Amino acid sequence: MDGLTVSNAEGLLETGRTLSEQRTAKINKDAGIPTAGGGKTFAETLKDAVQNVNQIQKEADVAMQKLATGENKNIAEVMVVTEKADIAMKLMVQVRNKIIEAYHEVMKMQV
């Protein structure tokens, strides 16, 4: 596995793969060998989840602004949207904590 450096960190974040995994995938693609899964990478999935939580937070902000300005009179609807945003954020924080915990466990392993 390649070491994580500043120069290859951006590529890892964009593709979710290390340089050696990218080389292997390119060799397999050139040889016509299908890759396992064929779906999204972990980085893409995580990025989509963060964007989804961000969108939910924005919707809650708009709903609260409309309630404050009097455009929306349905308090229950605003509360539901706000609670949905709160739960999504709490879930994202817990996922982040688990990822950090897993990273620390991997770093403790002796090779």
N, C-alpha and C positions, 0 to 999 in steps of 0.2 A: 504494500500500500504506500502511496506517495505521502510524504509529509505535508502538513497543511501550512502553506506559506501565504504571504500577502499576495503574491503573484498568481497562485492557483486558487485562492479562496473565492474569488469572484466567479470563476468557472464552476466551482463546486456549488455555490449558491444558485447559479442560473440553471445548471443541469441536474443537480442532485447527485452527481457522480464525480469520483476522483479522476485524475488524469489517466491512471491505468485502466479504470473502468470505461472511460471514454474511448481509449485506444482499443480495448477489447471489443466494445460495441461496434466501433468502426470496422474492425477486422471481420467480425461476425456478419455485419451488414454487407460488406464487400464480398464475403464468401457465400452470402445467401442463407446464413444460419439465423433462424428466428431467435429473438431475445425472449427471456422468460418474462411472463406477465404481459408485456406489451402495453401496459397501462401507464398511468401517471407515475412519476417518481415521487419519493417522499417529500422532496423540496417543493414540487408543484402542488401536492396535496396540502401541505402546510401553508403555502402561500395563498391558495384558494380559501382555506379556512380563515386565515387572518383577514383577507379581503371581505369575506362574508360577515365576520364580526364587525368590521369597520362599517360596512353598509348598514347593518342593523343598528349600530350606534348612531349613525347619521339620521336614519329614519326616526329614531326616538327623539333626537334633538329637534327635528322639524316638527314632530307631533307636539312636543312641549312648547315650542315657539308659537305654534298655531293656537294652543290652549291659552297661552299667556296673552296673545293679542286678541283673543275672542273669535277667531276664525272657526275654531272647533269647540263645541260645547260639550262633547262627549268625554267626560273625565275617565270613565271606565276604559274606553278604547285607548286613551293615552297611557293609563296605568298598565294595561296589558303590554303595549309596545315597549314601555319603559322596563317592565319586569323581564320581558324577553331579551332586551339588550343587556340587562344586568346578569341574567343567567348565562347568556352567551359569553360575556366577558369573564365571568367566574370560571366557566368551563375552559376557556382559552388559557387563563392563568394556571389552572391545574394541569393542563396538557403541557404548558411550558415548564412547569415545575418537574413533571415526570421526565421530560426530555433532558433537562439539566441533570436530574438525578441519574438517569441512564448514562449520560456522558461521563459523569464523575465515576460511576462504576466501571465503565470501560477504561478510563484513564488509570484506575487503580490496578487493573490487570497487569500481570507481569508477562512479558513476552519471552 
